[in-house]
Structure formats: C-alpha cells, structure tokens
Amino acid sequence: MATINTDIAQKVDIITRENDSLNITLNMSTSSGGVYDLSGKYIVLNIYNSVSDSSLMYFTNRGAADSTLATLFSDAGVELYDNFVVDTYTVTKNSNISINTTTGVISISDINFSLDAGTYKYKIIIQGLSSKQTWMYGKFKVNG
C-alpha cells in the first residue's frame, strides 16, 4: 500500500492492471491534522480519454451510499458537478464511492473495473454547497 501526502490539486499518476479491481482509499485531513469535513460533499472520480477529454468512467457517491445528496444540492439551488455529456460509452457508477464523515475517509472501489490497456486522464473532484475543488488529477495508466 502506498501513502501519499498531498494538498488539493496535486498531480498523482495512477497505474493499474487491465481487468484488475480498483480500490483507492483517501484519508482526508485538514492542514492542522484534523478530520476533513466530508458531510454533504459530492465526490467524483472521472476517468477520461487523454486525447478527446470524453468521459469513459464516472464514479460518484450519489447513489445508494448517500441517497439524500442530490436533494441536498437541489434544495440549495446548486447543481452537482457534471462537465460531460453522458453517452452510450460512459460508465456512470453512482454508488462506488463511499465516505466516512467521522474519520474523513473516501473509499473508491470497483470489483469489475474494466478499461482497455492504455493511458487515460483522471480527476477527483470534491464539491460542497459553496465550493468545488479538484483534489487530485493525473494520468491513469492501465497496463495489459
């Protein structure tokens, strides 16, 4: 297991193996070492084509893990981050990200992760009612 300490908007390249499981755990903390407040946060992992920027896989915590999230944003008049047009090739997974508001841990997992071997780009966005931050971004390489 690798440990990386970063601030927001840090470039971190990820390398995985084709047809392998995807498991990313982020332990979020404030600059003073306290637990990062993840309550009411919309988390996105967007994996996209490195040439055309079209989204290939889009993971969020919007589904079963946090069914009130869309309502929270809608009631506040704020749109959830969504910068791509969903097409037939985009895999949107609305329950593959879970958060623990007590510990500040974000867990991203996909047992049936399937991207062809190649080099892609990704970004992890954390959106609150009054802010939207790119937390991590970089290359997402899948080895065959």
Steps between C-alpha positions, in 0.01 A plus 500: 500500500632842407457810713503846344463831684360769273322830504209570264555490124801273518610299198522132587535245221323166554607172337278192509469171319236413240203306647623562854289633786512872573537601866607849604484618861555867578550604862403865497621741767528875546832684495502483882451121495131492590235300316395662171127572504342279234139541612278610213784463249462371144805296398582420137767286334492575128721287272514643151665465161843665496447633146135602469419562870181292462404325822544122512417421863335726754481386863302692765355466850157614375328160504399261773785600730365855533149518354431846645795666328324607178208637703738697724659672201170550319337660806795740526468590130846359419565266209718197553828504308437342160724628222441235239220374281400148594515279193463128443871444569511672836475273801339693784518333840307687767581282797868413462621779725426499869602748765544475874428842650637394841847402375524710182554194280391479136486148355480440125453144384397301196541123506407474129724785385549471127695743287708389204875530534609855425568839651211717617455804722306527824395753758344478843262786580359586842197727483317663787205738491731801466822359352635259241863383509711274284670296770716273286562459129747335267559211265306180549700225333360151447762235421401195293 
